[in-house]
């Protein structure tokens, strides 16, 4: 059980830090900026969901939520929707 607790906490921090670090790259008012905003909204929603699951002691769904949220950001960064740091542990780009 300790492994899932540690992993869930780590992934929550990772997603929260990644959301802080990512900025929308395409110019405002463009379809790509709208897509980036939707990806960011999905990531934030998964962060909120994961935190809710954590309070319910449902660590499996919390970990899944944090992972999915980060995947939305990471995929968006890979296709150029977000400017992100190229060094460090937050993104795979």
C-alpha positions, -999 to +999 in steps of 0.1 A: +000+000+000+029+024+007+040+022-030+006+034-043+005+062-017+040+074-026+033+072-063-001+090-060+015+118-041+044+120-066+020+121-096-002+148-080+029+170-075+041+163-110+007+173-126+004+204-104+040+215-112+035+208-149+003+229-150+022+258-135+051+254-159+031+250-192+020+281-211-002+281-242+021+285-272-002+293-302-014+329-306-046+338-287-078+335-307-065+308-330-080+273-332-048+258-319-049+281-288-085+269-283-073+233-285-045+241-260-070+257-236-091+225-238-061+203-231-052+225-201-088+223-188-088+185-191-055+184-171-069+207-144-101+186-142-081+155-138-061+171-110-093+181-092-107+146-098-076+130-084-077+152-053-113+142-048-105+105-051-076+110-026-100+124-001-122+093-006-091+071-001-095+058-036-058+059-045-062+037-077-085+062-093-066+092-079-033+079-095-051+072-128-066+107-128-032+124-121-016+102-148-043+110-174-041+147-165-003+148-171-007+128-203-030+156-217-003+182-210+026+161-221+009+152-254+000+189-259+036+199-253+049+173-278+027+187-306+035+224-298+003+235-279+024+244-249+057+260-242+073+240-215+108+237-199+130+214-219+151+203-189+139+187-158+114+160-150+081+176-159+078+167-196+092+142-221+099+167-248 
